[in-house]
Amino acid sequence: MDFWPPFLRFIQQTLAIFAFMTNFLFIFLIVTKSPKAMFSYKHIMVFTSIFEIFYAAIDLVVGPELITKSTYWIAETDTNKTWLPLSIVYPLLLAWGGSFGIALASFIVHFMFRYFTLVGNKKLVSGSVLVVWMWLSIPIASGVIYGLLTHVFLHPNELIDTLISTDIESLRKIPKNELLYYGFSLYATLPSDEKQEINWKHVNGISFIGTCITCSFLAMSFFAIKGYTAIKKWNNSTTNSSSLSKTLQSQLFYSLVIQTAIPVILIHIPSTLILIGSFMGTTDEHFGHIFTVSVCLFPVIDPLPSMIIIQPYRKAIKACFRHLSEAENNNTSVMVVEPKSTNLTSRVITF
């Protein structure tokens, strides 16, 4: 039996449980400890955590794995990893593949909202239901688009079916009707063929998806820079805003920057390196193993910067630990035993 599939499955399930814990804690802090100055922004923060819980749930019940080899890769799951009907699993597998695009769109919304808050655009940051849903619809629509693009360009095909049955040892014995995947192959021919032909459908598809991600990344960077400039101007201005409000806005921005860097490091950079390696024919299976684990880490780690940097949340966590410590000390009784004093009377006997 191959070592990697059960090991990666254990890692996925363990990290998914930790992701549930960190994100549910973060949602509790947002709902109960957010200052009034955050207005409707807390709804967007809650939405991001719900997305990360959903993403961790996919890892838990679907168990997607990226398998990389030479000039091709596939994202797959099978009946050994999931108990869900395969008709339900395939859309979840596509959502897993488009996770970085969804996260990127979500953080674009965060940076745009922060910027419009700082410049005082009340129409776009009001707490009305319509405005909130307008903001939340952007990452949802992005996820649908990325899923459709992945299906259109990278859907299962006869070439990859042949590669799975002949070239991937861990999947050879799994029946075709018990396996789901989407994948990329640089060539439209098998590695054993003398003449290699470029698979232009996959190359064009990956190029188009990559262009969409790049445009999203540029849009996010644009509003991040605009937001940073607005924060500097706002902090240096002599407005009636309290120093506490200015500090909160700075903490929200810097925690958001770190939150955004996490999926870039854990998802975008590894996937880019795998894609470059596929074009150069230098990838091996360890690349896919590393990517599968790094993707699982994203929903676990992502809420932590906000819980640590934003003061109201940090204080609440510290207070919780302090109360737990005090309760433990109160429940611990220390028995001090004092020795009884013994009066000894010396008797002097005279002969």
C-alpha positions in Angstrom: 0.0 0.0 0.0 1.3 3.5 -0.9 2.3 5.6 2.1 1.3 9.0 0.8 -2.5 8.8 0.2 -3.4 7.7 3.8 -0.8 10.1 5.3 -2.1 13.1 3.3 -5.7 12.1 4.2 -4.8 12.1 7.9 -3.1 15.6 7.6 -6.1 17.0 5.7 -8.6 15.8 8.3 -6.5 17.0 11.3 -5.8 20.4 9.8 -9.5 20.8 8.9 -10.5 20.3 12.5 -8.0 23.0 13.6 -9.4 25.3 10.8 -12.9 24.8 12.3 -11.6 25.8 15.7 -9.7 28.9 14.6 -12.4 30.2 12.3 -15.4 29.6 14.7 -13.4 31.4 17.4 -12.7 34.3 15.0 -16.4 34.5 14.1 -17.3 34.6 17.8 -14.8 37.4 18.4 -16.1 39.4 15.4 -19.8 39.1 16.5 -19.2 39.8 20.2 -16.1 42.0 20.5 -16.0 44.1 17.3 -16.1 47.9 18.1 -18.8 50.0 16.6 -16.3 51.8 14.4 -16.1 48.6 12.2 -19.7 49.1 11.0 -20.7 46.6 8.3 -17.1 45.6 7.7 -17.6 42.8 10.2 -20.1 41.1 7.9 -17.3 40.8 5.3 -14.9 39.4 7.9 -17.5 36.8 8.9 -18.1 35.9 5.3 -14.4 35.3 4.8 -14.2 33.0 7.8 -17.3 31.1 6.5 -15.6 30.6 3.2 -12.5 29.2 5.0 -14.7 26.8 7.0 -16.3 25.7 3.8 -12.9 25.2 2.3 -11.7 23.2 5.3 -14.9 21.1 5.0 -13.9 20.1 1.5 -10.6 18.9 2.7 -12.3 17.0 5.5 -15.0 15.1 3.5 -13.6 15.2 -0.1 -9.9 14.8 0.4 -8.6 16.4 -2.8 -5.0 15.5 -3.7 -2.7 17.1 -6.3 -0.6 14.5 -8.2 2.2 16.0 -10.2 4.4 14.1 -12.6 6.8 15.4 -15.3 4.7 17.5 -17.8 1.2 16.9 -16.3 -0.7 17.2 -13.0 -4.2 16.2 -11.8 -6.3 17.2 -8.9 -8.3 14.1 -7.9 -10.3 12.3 -5.3 -11.9 8.9 -5.2 -14.2 6.6 -3.2 -11.3 5.6 -0.9 -11.2 9.2 0.3 -14.8 10.3 0.4 -18.1 8.9 1.4 -20.1 11.5 -0.5 -21.8 10.7 -3.9 -19.4 11.5 -6.7 -22.1 13.7 -8.4 -21.8 16.1 -5.4 -18.0 15.7 -5.1 -17.1 17.1 -8.6 -18.4 20.7 -8.0 -16.6 20.7 -4.6 -13.4 19.5 -6.3 -13.7 22.5 -8.7 -14.3 24.8 -5.8 -11.2 23.5 -4.2 -9.2 24.2 -7.4 -10.6 27.7 -7.6 -9.9 28.5 -3.9 -7.1 30.9 -4.6 -9.2 32.9 -7.0 -12.1 33.0 -4.5 -9.7 34.1 -1.7 -8.1 36.7 -4.0 -11.6 38.1 -4.8 -12.5 38.1 -1.1 -9.4 40.1 -0.2 -10.0 42.5 -3.1 -13.3 43.2 -1.4 -11.6 43.7 1.9 -9.1 46.3 0.5 -11.7 48.1 -1.5 -14.0 48.3 1.5 -11.2 49.6 3.7 -10.2 52.2 1.2 -13.8 53.5 0.7 -14.2 53.7 4.5 -11.1 55.8 4.8 -12.0 58.2 2.1 -15.5 58.5 3.5 -17.6 57.0 0.7 -20.7 56.3 2.8 -22.8 54.9 -0.1 -20.4 52.0 -0.6 -19.8 51.2 3.1 -23.2 51.6 4.5 -24.8 48.9 6.5 -27.8 48.3 4.2 -28.5 44.7 3.2 -28.3 45.5 -0.5 -24.8 47.0 -0.2 -23.5 44.2 2.0 -24.8 41.6 -0.5 -23.2 43.5 -3.3 -19.8 43.2 -1.7 -20.4 39.5 -0.8 -21.5 38.6 -4.3 -18.1 39.4 -5.8 -16.2 36.4 -4.3 -19.2 34.2 -4.9 -19.3 35.1 -8.6 -15.6 34.8 -8.8 -15.7 31.2 -7.4 -18.4 30.3 -10.0 -16.3 31.7 -12.8 -13.1 30.0 -11.8 -15.0 26.7 -11.3 -16.5 27.0 -14.8 -13.2 27.9 -16.4 -11.5 24.9 -14.8 -14.3 22.6 -16.0 -14.3 23.9 -19.5 -10.5 23.8 -20.1 -9.3 21.0 -17.7 -12.2 18.5 -17.6 -11.5 14.7 -17.7 -10.4 13.4 -21.0 -9.1 10.2 -22.6 -5.5 11.3 -22.6 -5.4 11.8 -18.8 -7.5 8.6 -18.3 -4.7 6.7 -20.0 -2.0 8.4 -18.0 -3.8 7.6 -14.8 -4.1 3.9 -15.7 -0.5 3.5 -16.9 1.7 6.1 -15.2 0.3 6.8 -11.7 0.9 3.9 -9.5 -1.4 5.0 -6.6 -4.4 5.2 -8.9 -4.0 2.2 -11.2 -6.2 -0.1 -9.3 -9.0 2.4 -8.8 -11.9 1.8 -11.2 -12.6 4.7 -13.5 -16.2 5.2 -12.2 -14.9 5.6 -8.7 -12.4 8.4 -9.5 -13.0 12.1 -10.1 -10.4 14.6 -11.4 -9.5 17.6 -13.5 -6.0 18.0 -14.8 -3.4 19.6 -17.1 -1.1 18.0 -19.6 1.5 20.0 -21.6 1.3 17.4 -24.4 -1.7 16.0 -26.3 0.2 12.7 -26.7 1.5 10.0 -24.4 5.0 10.2 -23.0 5.9 7.0 -24.9 4.9 8.5 -28.3 7.8 9.4 -30.5 6.3 12.7 -31.7 5.1 15.1 -29.0 2.3 17.6 -29.8 1.4 20.6 -27.6 -2.0 20.4 -25.9 -3.1 23.9 -26.9 -6.5 23.6 -25.2 -4.8 23.0 -21.8 -2.1 25.6 -22.4 -4.6 28.3 -23.5 -6.9 27.4 -20.6 -4.2 27.7 -18.0 -3.0 30.9 -19.6 -6.5 32.4 -19.5 -7.0 31.4 -15.9 -3.6 32.7 -15.0 -4.4 36.0 -16.7 -7.6 36.3 -14.6 -5.6 35.6 -11.4 -3.0 38.2 -12.4 -5.6 40.8 -13.1 -7.2 40.1 -9.8 -3.9 40.3 -8.0 -3.1 43.7 -9.7 -6.5 45.0 -8.7 -5.9 43.9 -5.1 -2.5 45.5 -5.1 -3.9 48.7 -6.4 -6.5 49.1 -3.7 -3.9 47.9 -1.1 -1.6 50.8 -2.1 -4.5 53.2 -2.2 -5.6 52.1 1.2 -2.1 52.4 2.7 -1.9 56.0 1.3 -5.3 56.8 2.7 -4.3 55.5 6.2 -1.2 57.6 6.2 -3.1 60.8 5.3 -5.9 60.0 7.8 -3.4 59.4 10.6 -1.5 62.6 9.9 -4.7 64.7 9.5 -6.1 66.8 12.3 -9.6 65.4 12.1 -12.1 64.8 15.0 -11.4 61.1 14.8 -10.1 59.7 18.0 -6.6 58.1 18.3 -8.4 54.9 19.2 -10.3 54.9 15.9 -7.1 55.7 13.9 -5.3 52.8 15.7 -8.1 50.4 14.8 -8.0 51.3 11.2 -4.3 50.8 11.0 -4.6 47.4 12.8 -7.4 46.3 10.4 -5.2 47.2 7.4 -2.0 45.6 8.6 -3.7 42.4 9.7 -5.4 42.3 6.2 -2.0 42.6 4.5 -0.7 39.6 6.4 -3.9 37.6 5.8 -3.5 38.2 2.1 0.1 37.1 2.1 -0.8 33.7 3.6 -2.7 32.3 0.5 -0.1 33.9 -1.8 2.7 32.0 0.0 0.7 28.7 0.6 -1.3 28.5 -2.7 -0.2 30.9 -5.4 3.6 30.5 -5.2 3.6 26.7 -5.0 1.0 26.3 -7.8 3.0 28.7 -10.0 6.2 26.7 -9.4 4.3 23.5 -10.2 3.0 25.0 -13.4 6.5 26.2 -14.5 7.9 22.8 -13.6 5.2 21.1 -15.8 6.2 23.3 -18.8 9.9 22.3 -18.2 9.1 18.7 -17.5 10.8 18.8 -14.1 8.0 18.1 -11.6 7.8 15.0 -9.5 5.2 13.6 -7.1 6.7 15.3 -4.0 5.6 18.7 -5.5 2.0 17.6 -5.3 2.4 16.3 -1.8 3.8 19.6 -0.6 1.0 21.5 -2.3 -1.7 19.3 -0.9 -0.5 20.0 2.7 0.2 23.7 2.2 -3.3 24.3 0.9 -4.7 22.6 4.0 -2.7 25.1 6.2 -4.4 28.1 4.6 -7.7 28.1 6.5 -6.0 27.2 9.7 -3.5 30.1 9.7 -5.5 32.8 7.9 -7.6 34.1 10.9 -4.7 34.3 13.3 -3.2 37.7 12.2 -6.5 39.4 12.9 -6.9 37.8 16.3 -3.4 38.8 17.3 -3.1 42.3 15.7 -6.6 43.7 16.3 -6.6 44.9 19.9 -10.3 44.1 21.0 -9.8 40.5 19.8 -6.4 40.2 21.4 -7.7 41.5 24.7 -10.6 39.1 24.7 -8.3 36.1 24.1 -5.9 37.3 26.8 -8.8 37.8 29.2 -10.1 34.3 28.5 -6.7 32.7 29.2 -6.5 34.8 32.4 -9.9 33.7 33.7 -9.0 30.0 32.9 -5.8 30.4 34.8 -7.5 32.0 37.8 -10.2 29.3 37.8 -7.6 26.6 37.8 -5.7 28.3 40.7 -9.0 28.6 42.7 -9.8 25.0 42.2 -6.4 23.8 43.4 -6.4 23.5 47.2 -3.0 23.4 48.9 -3.0 21.4 52.1 -0.5 22.8 54.6 0.2 20.4 57.5 1.6 22.0 60.6 3.4 19.6 62.9 1.8 19.3 66.3 3.9 20.7 69.1 4.9 18.0 71.6 5.6 19.1 75.1 8.3 17.0 76.5 8.8 17.2 80.3 12.3 16.4 81.5 12.3 14.5 84.7 15.4 14.7 86.9 15.7 11.7 89.2 17.9 12.2 92.2 19.4 9.2 94.0 
